Amino acid sequence: MTEELLEVRLRVNGVAHDLRVPARRLLSDALRHDLGLTGTHVGCEHGVCGACTVLADGRPVRACLMFAVSAVGLELTTVEGLADVDGTLSNVQQAFAECHGLQCGFCTPGFLTTITAGLRDNPQPTHDEARDMIAGNLCRCTGYQNIVKAVERAAELGAGETS
Amino acid sequence: MTTKLMGTGVQRVEDQRFLRGLGRYADDVAVDPSTLHAAVLRSPHAHARIVDIDVADVLDVEGVHAVWTYDDLTGPMAEPLPLLIPHPMLTHGRTQYALAKDEVNYVGEAIAFVVADDRYVAEDAVGKIKVSYELLPPVVGIDAARAADRLVHDDVPGNVGARMEQNTGDVQAAMAAAPHRLTLDLTVERSACMPMEGRGTVARWDPDIDRLQVWSSTQTSTGVRAVVAVKLGLDLRQVDVITPDVGGGFGVKINHPWPEELLVPLAARTLGRTVKFTEDRREHFISTAHERGQVQYIEVGFDDDGRLLALDVKFWHDHGAYTPYGLIVPIITSTQLLGPYKPEVYRVVFESLYTNTVMVTPYRGAGRPQGCFAMERTMDAIAAELGKDRTEVRAVNFIQPDEFPFEQGLVFQDGRELTYDSGDYPASLEKIKALIGWDEFPAFRAEMAAEGRQVGIGLACYVEGTGVGPYEGAHVHVETSGKVKVATGLTTQGQGHATVFAQLVADELGCRFEDVEVVTGDTRRMPYAVGTFASRAAVMSGSAIHLAAKRAKEKALKIAAEALEASPDDLQIVDGVVSVKGSPGSSIDLGTVAVLSNPLRYAFDEASKAATQFTVGDPGKPPVAEDEEPGLEGTDFYSPERSTFASGMHAVIVETDPLTAEIRILKYAVVHDCGKLINPMIVEGQIHGGVAQGVGGALYERMVYDESGQLLNASFMDFLMPYVTEVPDGIDIDHLETPSPLNPLGIKGAGEAGVIPSAAVFASAIEDAESIPITAMPISPSELFHLRLTHAEETP
């Protein structure tokens, strides 16, 4: 039996893509395998680790817990869409580089998207709020120490921009 | 003059691609609709005979290209997987088949392999395979393995894979003569590496050149290459293994070949298509490897100062269903248990036991956390018995700085004498006491008690053999552009090798850091290598790269000396330019030296005209001198006599809630000595990560098997890895830099250190807070709660 394919238009990082996918295709798989946006990583496929976090209309969602067909009409942002078009790293990305906020880099895209949304909601988090902001993502390399520093550094960089 | 980069926290070069989502992990390779995807049928039973496998329903499924069971395998593929590290004491080593033959011995063992258009279709097909089993009674846990009422393998009596003993003298006589004696019964649970990226393998067969390319998320590309060639009947030259970016390893990816690491290449060759296997998280839990599980019995004899006169250790190590990685983990436990101490007499006996569970191979620390737990629990027990401060008892047992090299009188995991090269344990102890506030703690405790709060302090010391052999190599190539391309064969899983190795090359060669590009784990670039494990990359490849850069430099100076008509001794290389010291006008850049190093017949651009035979060299001599080779390159290998021994101490202050038994970390301190630091930022990052895994192992993580051998918590929902909310808010780190005399840079390994003393240090602190003996790890709040109840009953 051939699977029924559905026409889907996904808007990712400001670009529209037309796809034909089965209803069961996960958004994470559609992004990675159909669109070649392999920056979004899959660490558990049950919504716990947060590596696959992307922004949907600016809000963090687990791409492994969502079907591609459910993402129609949403403005999606993946890690590939965080830097400026000229290649300049975003404040959050820059802060990660400066603070050694990543090691193997596998969980990093999920942290970057999560923190990007978090700092948009709360541009000047307290230390505890900075920790809370990343409390839903797993990292096995860094012990989170430098990720917390990166959140605080990104807030600093952001404050520098607006002043 | 450029400043030395060794010792500076240079920002990582690899971060740029990771931060942009441009890393390339195994599952990111061959993203193409024509790539086929594999899925594996795994045993749902811990112990069963396979009566029949019916694949009839699968063959007709649209999009399915192959369905294989054991019966489809031939030649070397039909033989058991290799026993990677044989040992004379491993009298009953057993390994599994790529696909189960007749019997399965753990839930998760591979039975059938399906290749289809995509993973969804492949999983559908796996669901249609019908297997009938005859169930056999499973052996789960160390107690059941020791009881041996049931056997995992019929031909392994007592479930004992190996029994090994080492001693340094007559322990019974020393014990009998000791003024004080104590015994301890200890338990450490199973845990696992759990890298965020699971296993992945991609293979492509190129029929035009009869060559196989394999990408694998492995810690040893040369190991995978060798076994793929043997199993597929190919010449080594026909197989390339490329390790792409790897999303963490922590040990589990050193084991090889996984069944899929052979089946994917075989499928690619058979089907003539690119084939990919990417495991899911459940597969990672049930079909890779775990570690840690041990039961220990310790008898110790000591004098009035707490000096160890006799240490007699027995332990039972659960190695799961198979032993591909030999006895490495229990041997390390049995030898590294001694830490920084020097008992008068030591005897250790272990049994490595089969159970019907996932096999056990090294996880960061590789047996050391268990050994450290045994030794440090013993130290605390001695202190309690004598009413002494825990640091004093440790101090009287330390090997002193003037006693190195110190021979422990044992044989280490590499078959060499266990000889510590250098260290300064008394200095570390002073540092850790200052860092945690050991002497001020009684006042803090009193202050907390006044608020109705209960706190405890703990300390644990370890020594870690790092940089284990046999060797690593490096190739440094200065291109005519002046760019420096470096290759070393071991692999990278996030340690920042591209940065630290570039630091070493820039320092030694005198080129610009930005001009260095480092490649690891690609057999096309460096076919001779061992792999990344045992905190060995910086020591082994770092040393090899340093030596190879030195060779390239010597050659550059020789060629430049001729061009500049100067003596090599008068030359320097700074920022990629060779110049005569004190006369900067007389200079030549490394790119031009590279041009001159390779006499040409055919020019290919402006620069290369300078190297054609009518423009370069003495017409009276051969263009390439007899003892030279063309090209500005250096290759060298580093193969040390033995391991180098890093060391450190951790201390923690915890608060235990009197009502809920919740355990909170108030302060965590680390003193760490890995010799000379290449990049302190990266070393501290390694410590941070190790501590977090240690917290997980001490307080949260365990593999929960039921009596039928089902792993009950095979997901991130149920296997509790620390989030940021579980790790210390800040880790105080102080370094000691006792150089290793064994390598040119004086470095020691740093990768595993952070995790080694965690279980021990938390046990020490919780015991101190609660005044209840802590003998088993991990300890959850509910376990502590029950421990309180039991203890209250036992001590009315």
Contacts between the chains, C-beta under 8 A, distances in Angstrom:
chain1	res1	chain2	res2	distance
A	1	B	62	7.2
A	2	B	62	6.2
A	22	B	120	7.2
A	24	B	120	6.6
A	25	B	120	7.4
A	29	B	119	8.0
A	32	B	27	7.4
A	32	B	28	7.6
A	32	B	31	6.9
A	33	B	31	5.8
A	33	B	118	7.8
A	36	B	31	5.2
A	37	B	21	7.2
A	38	B	21	7.4
A	38	B	24	7.5
A	38	B	25	7.7
A	38	B	27	7.4
A	38	B	28	3.8
A	38	B	31	6.1
A	39	B	20	7.2
A	39	B	21	2.0
A	39	B	22	6.8
A	39	B	23	7.4
A	40	B	21	7.2
A	41	B	25	7.2
A	41	B	196	7.5
A	41	B	197	7.1
A	41	B	247	7.0
A	42	B	27	7.6
A	43	B	196	4.5
A	43	B	197	7.0
A	43	B	247	7.8
A	43	B	281	7.1
A	43	B	716	7.9
A	44	B	281	4.3
A	44	B	715	7.1
A	44	B	716	4.7
A	45	B	280	5.5
A	45	B	281	6.1
A	46	B	281	6.9
A	46	B	715	5.9
A	46	B	716	6.7
A	46	B	717	6.5
A	48	B	715	7.3
A	48	B	716	3.7
A	48	B	717	5.6
A	49	B	196	6.4
A	49	B	716	5.6
A	51	B	196	5.9
A	78	B	21	6.5
A	79	B	19	7.9
A	79	B	20	7.1
A	79	B	21	3.6
A	80	B	20	6.8
A	80	B	21	4.3
A	80	B	22	7.7
A	82	B	20	7.8
A	82	B	21	7.9
A	83	B	19	7.9
A	83	B	20	5.8
A	89	B	19	6.2
A	89	B	20	7.7
A	93	B	19	4.3
A	93	B	20	7.4
A	96	B	15	7.0
A	96	B	19	5.8
A	97	B	11	5.9
A	97	B	12	7.4
A	97	B	15	4.8
A	97	B	16	7.4
A	97	B	19	6.2
A	98	B	11	6.9
A	100	B	9	7.9
A	100	B	11	7.6
A	100	B	12	6.8
A	100	B	681	5.1
A	100	B	682	7.1
A	100	B	685	5.3
A	102	B	15	6.2
A	102	B	18	5.8
A	102	B	19	7.3
A	102	B	494	7.9
A	103	B	248	7.7
A	103	B	494	3.6
A	103	B	495	7.1
A	103	B	496	7.1
A	103	B	685	6.0
A	103	B	689	6.6
A	104	B	195	7.2
A	104	B	196	7.0
A	104	B	197	7.2
A	104	B	245	7.5
A	104	B	246	6.6
A	104	B	247	4.9
A	104	B	248	4.4
A	104	B	493	5.6
A	104	B	494	2.9
A	105	B	14	7.4
A	105	B	15	7.6
A	105	B	18	3.2
A	105	B	19	7.9
A	105	B	23	5.0
A	105	B	245	6.6
A	105	B	247	7.2
A	105	B	494	6.7
A	106	B	23	7.8
A	106	B	25	6.7
A	106	B	195	7.5
A	106	B	196	4.3
A	106	B	197	4.6
A	106	B	247	3.0
A	106	B	248	6.2
A	106	B	494	7.9
A	107	B	196	4.9
A	107	B	247	7.9
A	108	B	18	5.5
A	108	B	19	6.8
A	109	B	21	5.5
A	112	B	19	7.0
A	127	B	729	7.9
A	131	B	724	5.3
A	131	B	725	7.2
A	131	B	729	6.9
A	134	B	724	5.3
A	135	B	723	5.5
A	135	B	724	5.4
A	135	B	725	5.1
A	136	B	723	7.3
A	137	B	723	7.4
A	138	B	196	6.7
A	138	B	716	6.8
A	138	B	721	5.9
A	138	B	723	6.4
A	139	B	196	7.1
A	140	B	193	8.0
A	140	B	194	6.0
A	140	B	195	5.8
A	140	B	196	5.3
A	140	B	248	5.2
A	140	B	250	7.1
A	140	B	689	7.2
A	140	B	692	7.9
A	140	B	693	7.2
A	140	B	721	7.0
A	141	B	196	7.9
A	141	B	248	5.8
A	141	B	494	5.1
A	141	B	685	7.6
A	141	B	689	4.7
A	142	B	685	6.2
A	142	B	688	5.8
A	142	B	689	5.5
A	142	B	692	7.6
A	143	B	687	8.0
A	143	B	688	3.5
A	143	B	689	4.8
A	143	B	690	7.5
A	143	B	691	5.5
A	143	B	692	3.3
A	143	B	693	7.8
A	143	B	727	5.5
A	143	B	731	7.2
A	143	B	754	7.7
A	144	B	688	7.7
A	144	B	692	6.7
A	144	B	723	7.7
A	144	B	724	4.0
A	144	B	727	5.5
A	145	B	688	4.3
A	145	B	727	7.5
A	145	B	730	7.1
A	145	B	731	6.1
A	146	B	685	6.4
A	146	B	688	6.8
A	147	B	724	7.2
A	148	B	724	6.6
A	148	B	729	7.9
